[in-house]
Amino acid sequence: MPPLVTDPEAAPAEAVAPLVRGIAVLRALSEAGGSLGLSGLQHATALARSSVDRAAGTLAAMGYLRLEGHQATLAPV
């Protein structure tokens, strides 16, 4: 798998920054075996905690992961 890109500046010019951050969260969860705390996601992605919270909340609302307290778990699709 290619290196994890979380910095929108390191992404291609046409990249959509929030999408890059959301995919970084999904990849970090996948690499951690499917479940990780939000602080663990912050550490794994090097994103600001507020960015992790927003990305995880959006992904949960879309059904890609489940949030239980401060724990994020990949949801079956």
Contacts in CASP RR format, 6 or more apart in sequence:
PFRMAT RR
TARGET T0000
AUTHOR 0000-0000-0000
METHOD contacts of the structure
MODEL  1
MPPLVTDPEAAPAEAVAPLVRGIAVLRALSEAGGSLGLSGLQHATALARS
SVDRAAGTLAAMGYLRLEGHQATLAPV
1 27 0 8 1.000
1 31 0 8 1.000
4 24 0 8 1.000
4 27 0 8 1.000
4 28 0 8 1.000
4 31 0 8 1.000
4 44 0 8 1.000
4 45 0 8 1.000
5 11 0 8 1.000
5 20 0 8 1.000
5 24 0 8 1.000
6 20 0 8 1.000
6 21 0 8 1.000
6 24 0 8 1.000
6 45 0 8 1.000
6 46 0 8 1.000
6 47 0 8 1.000
7 46 0 8 1.000
8 15 0 8 1.000
8 17 0 8 1.000
8 20 0 8 1.000
8 21 0 8 1.000
11 17 0 8 1.000
11 20 0 8 1.000
18 55 0 8 1.000
21 45 0 8 1.000
21 47 0 8 1.000
21 51 0 8 1.000
21 55 0 8 1.000
22 55 0 8 1.000
22 58 0 8 1.000
22 59 0 8 1.000
24 45 0 8 1.000
24 47 0 8 1.000
24 55 0 8 1.000
25 41 0 8 1.000
25 45 0 8 1.000
25 47 0 8 1.000
25 52 0 8 1.000
25 55 0 8 1.000
25 56 0 8 1.000
25 59 0 8 1.000
25 65 0 8 1.000
25 72 0 8 1.000
26 59 0 8 1.000
26 64 0 8 1.000
26 65 0 8 1.000
26 74 0 8 1.000
28 36 0 8 1.000
28 40 0 8 1.000
28 41 0 8 1.000
28 44 0 8 1.000
28 45 0 8 1.000
29 35 0 8 1.000
29 36 0 8 1.000
29 41 0 8 1.000
29 65 0 8 1.000
29 72 0 8 1.000
29 73 0 8 1.000
29 74 0 8 1.000
30 74 0 8 1.000
31 44 0 8 1.000
32 40 0 8 1.000
32 44 0 8 1.000
33 74 0 8 1.000
34 73 0 8 1.000
34 74 0 8 1.000
35 71 0 8 1.000
35 72 0 8 1.000
35 73 0 8 1.000
35 74 0 8 1.000
36 44 0 8 1.000
36 71 0 8 1.000
36 72 0 8 1.000
37 70 0 8 1.000
37 71 0 8 1.000
37 72 0 8 1.000
38 49 0 8 1.000
38 52 0 8 1.000
38 53 0 8 1.000
38 56 0 8 1.000
38 70 0 8 1.000
38 71 0 8 1.000
38 72 0 8 1.000
39 49 0 8 1.000
39 70 0 8 1.000
41 47 0 8 1.000
41 52 0 8 1.000
41 56 0 8 1.000
41 72 0 8 1.000
42 48 0 8 1.000
42 49 0 8 1.000
42 52 0 8 1.000
45 52 0 8 1.000
47 55 0 8 1.000
56 65 0 8 1.000
56 67 0 8 1.000
56 72 0 8 1.000
57 67 0 8 1.000
59 65 0 8 1.000
60 66 0 8 1.000
60 67 0 8 1.000
60 72 0 8 1.000
60 75 0 8 1.000
63 75 0 8 1.000
63 77 0 8 1.000
64 74 0 8 1.000
64 75 0 8 1.000
64 77 0 8 1.000
65 72 0 8 1.000
65 73 0 8 1.000
65 74 0 8 1.000
65 75 0 8 1.000
66 72 0 8 1.000
66 73 0 8 1.000
66 75 0 8 1.000
END
